[in-house]
Amino acid sequence: MSDDGRRHETLPDAEWPVRESEAEYQTGWYTGGYDLVEQPDGSTKRYYWAELATAAIVVAVEDDSVIFVEQYRPTIRQTQLELPAGIVEAGESFTTAATRELREETGFAADSAALLDEFWCATGVLRHRRGIVFATDLTPVERELDENEFLSVRSVPVGEAIDVARSAPTNDATLEGVLLAREEGLL
């Protein structure tokens, strides 16, 4: 695990013996490597992984609208509407990180925030944990964008949030957050 000031989850003890664990490359954003694992039949195989810091996704509601950000994503070369999100810093809870990211990206401070769920993502290749946080009682404050954040804030009526989340291009975090909030009866 990386000691980069960000929160990284501790992995449990392996059920299958790990004969070797190697980080082959590190960037400022993620670490990639493999574990050489002994499988139940006695054979060994390299299981490749990329480790990303833990992230918080925010479903923020104000005046019957969900707060989205419009952002260009160079990795997919497209602009999309998505939920505010960001990395959880070392020592932060999901709710603390979510309210900080909401404030920084959108200019809204949340007086109420609750963790809806937390889970591992894309477990076939990633070591990445996410928490979905529901935030309400928003107050306008000054935005504090990071140097690489070029975001526009968009309010979407609650009744349209699912359609917006499902409109291409979209991403898994936005879909997960909106669908989970709806399932919980919050949207």
Secondary structure, 3 states (H helix, E strand, C coil): CCCCCECCCCCCCCCCCEEEEEEEEECCCEEEEEEEEECCCCCEEEEEEEEECCEEEEEEEECCEEEEEEEEECCCCEEEEECCEEECECCCCHHHHHHHHHHHHHCEEEEEEEEEEEEECCCCCEECEEEEEEEEEEEECCCCCCCCCCEEEEEEEHHHHHHHHHCCCCCHHHHHHHHHHHHCCCC
